[in-house]
Amino acid sequence: MKKVPMTVEGEARLREELNHLKTVVRPRVIADIATAREHGDLKENAEYHAAREEQGFAEGRIKEIEGKLADSQVIDVKSLPVSSKVIFGTTVTLFNVDTEETVTYKIVGDDEADVKVKKISYASPIAKAIIGKEEGDEVAIQVPSGEVVYEIEKVEYL
């Protein structure tokens, strides 16, 4: 089984969600089911069916998170020797050679990726193109509208 990279923050967020599901959601749903059972006929009991459905979702998510954590390799970029090389977990500032705009991305695991907060998956085209490169390197990246050339301005091990 191939391990999937994950940042320390990503692991912490998943563990927090898992803890919440196990200590808050699961007991509440069990109590909701017990309360709904007290109302009698389960076939026509909407509260019972809603609680059972929520229980299914919660248990499914617990299994999903436990699987992700078991298959993950947590990489703490702060514990690695700092260099100008782009690796998983680094924050990279790119300079668009054509538009002269800069953009900064943090390279994270698939589950952590969120372009709105400038976190991109290590499997994304941009990350694939820049991983292994160094500050000062120029990289041509294929995008839907053509090719974009970026210069790697800064690599940070934050």
C-alpha positions as CSV (number, residue, x, y, z in Angstrom):
1,M,0.0,0.0,0.0
2,K,1.4,3.3,-1.1
3,K,1.4,5.9,1.7
4,V,-0.3,9.2,0.9
5,P,1.5,12.4,2.0
6,M,-0.2,14.7,4.4
7,T,0.9,17.8,6.3
8,V,1.0,18.1,10.0
9,E,-1.9,20.5,9.9
10,G,-3.9,18.2,7.6
11,E,-3.4,15.3,10.1
12,A,-4.4,17.5,13.0
13,R,-7.6,18.6,11.3
14,L,-8.6,15.0,10.5
15,R,-7.9,13.9,14.0
16,E,-9.9,16.8,15.4
17,E,-12.9,15.8,13.2
18,L,-12.5,12.2,14.1
19,N,-12.5,13.0,17.8
20,H,-15.6,15.2,17.3
21,L,-17.5,12.5,15.5
22,K,-16.6,9.9,18.1
23,T,-17.1,12.0,21.3
24,V,-19.9,14.4,20.3
25,V,-21.8,13.2,17.2
26,R,-21.9,9.4,17.8
27,P,-23.3,9.7,21.4
28,R,-25.8,12.3,20.3
29,V,-27.1,10.1,17.5
30,I,-27.3,7.1,19.7
31,A,-29.4,9.1,22.2
32,D,-31.6,10.4,19.3
33,I,-32.2,6.8,18.1
34,A,-33.1,5.7,21.7
35,T,-35.5,8.7,22.1
36,A,-37.1,8.0,18.7
37,R,-37.6,4.3,19.6
38,E,-39.6,5.4,22.6
39,H,-42.1,7.0,20.3
40,G,-43.4,3.6,19.1
41,D,-43.9,2.4,15.6
42,L,-40.6,2.6,13.8
43,K,-41.9,2.2,10.3
44,E,-43.6,5.6,10.3
45,N,-41.2,7.3,12.7
46,A,-39.4,10.1,10.8
47,E,-37.1,11.0,13.8
48,Y,-35.9,7.4,14.0
49,H,-35.2,7.2,10.3
50,A,-33.4,10.6,10.3
51,A,-31.3,9.5,13.2
52,R,-30.4,6.2,11.6
53,E,-29.4,8.0,8.4
54,E,-27.2,10.4,10.4
55,Q,-25.7,7.5,12.2
56,G,-24.8,5.9,8.8
57,F,-23.2,9.1,7.6
58,A,-21.2,9.6,10.8
59,E,-20.0,6.0,11.0
60,G,-19.0,6.1,7.3
61,R,-17.0,9.3,7.8
62,I,-15.3,7.8,10.9
63,K,-14.2,4.8,8.8
64,E,-13.1,7.1,6.0
65,I,-11.0,9.3,8.3
66,E,-9.4,6.3,10.1
67,G,-8.5,4.8,6.6
68,K,-7.0,8.1,5.5
69,L,-4.9,8.4,8.7
70,A,-3.8,4.8,8.4
71,D,-2.7,5.3,4.8
72,S,-1.0,8.6,5.4
73,Q,2.6,9.6,5.7
74,V,2.7,12.8,7.8
75,I,5.5,15.2,6.5
76,D,6.5,18.0,8.8
77,V,8.3,20.4,6.4
78,K,9.5,22.5,9.4
79,S,11.6,19.5,10.6
80,L,13.4,19.2,7.2
81,P,16.6,21.0,6.3
82,V,15.7,24.3,4.6
83,S,16.8,24.7,1.0
84,S,15.6,26.5,-2.1
85,K,14.1,23.2,-3.5
86,V,10.4,22.8,-3.9
87,I,9.1,19.7,-2.0
88,F,5.8,18.5,-0.5
89,G,4.7,20.9,2.2
90,T,6.6,24.0,1.1
91,T,5.0,27.3,0.3
92,V,6.1,28.6,-3.1
93,T,5.8,32.0,-4.6
94,L,5.6,32.0,-8.4
95,F,6.1,34.9,-10.7
96,N,4.1,34.7,-14.0
97,V,6.5,35.8,-16.7
98,D,3.8,37.0,-19.0
99,T,1.5,38.9,-16.7
100,E,4.1,39.8,-14.1
101,E,1.8,38.7,-11.3
102,T,2.9,36.7,-8.4
103,V,0.9,33.9,-6.7
104,T,1.8,31.9,-3.6
105,Y,0.7,28.2,-3.0
106,K,1.3,25.7,-0.3
107,I,1.8,22.1,-1.7
108,V,-0.4,19.8,0.4
109,G,-2.1,16.4,0.3
110,D,-5.3,15.8,-1.8
111,D,-7.6,16.1,1.2
112,E,-6.1,19.4,2.2
113,A,-6.2,21.1,-1.2
114,D,-8.3,24.3,-1.4
115,V,-7.4,26.8,-4.1
116,K,-9.4,29.5,-2.3
117,V,-6.8,29.5,0.5
118,K,-3.9,28.9,-1.9
119,K,-3.3,25.2,-1.0
120,I,-2.8,23.0,-4.0
121,S,-2.5,19.2,-4.2
122,Y,0.9,17.7,-4.8
123,A,-0.9,15.8,-7.6
124,S,-2.0,19.0,-9.4
125,P,-0.4,20.0,-12.7
126,I,1.3,23.1,-11.1
127,A,2.7,21.2,-8.2
128,K,3.9,18.3,-10.4
129,A,5.7,20.8,-12.6
130,I,7.5,22.7,-9.7
131,I,8.3,19.9,-7.3
132,G,12.0,19.2,-7.5
133,K,12.8,22.6,-9.0
134,E,14.6,25.5,-7.1
135,E,14.3,29.2,-6.6
136,G,15.2,31.0,-9.8
137,D,14.1,28.1,-12.1
138,E,11.6,28.8,-14.8
139,V,8.8,26.3,-15.4
140,A,6.4,26.0,-18.3
141,I,3.0,24.6,-17.1
142,Q,0.3,23.4,-19.5
143,V,-3.1,25.0,-18.5
144,P,-6.4,24.8,-20.3
145,S,-5.8,28.1,-22.0
146,G,-2.3,27.2,-23.2
147,E,1.1,27.4,-21.6
148,V,2.1,29.6,-18.6
149,V,5.7,30.2,-17.7
150,Y,6.4,30.8,-14.0
151,E,9.7,31.7,-12.3
152,I,10.0,30.2,-8.8
153,E,10.6,33.3,-6.7
154,K,10.7,32.0,-3.2
155,V,10.5,28.6,-1.5
156,E,9.5,28.6,2.2
157,Y,9.6,25.8,4.7
158,L,6.7,27.1,6.9
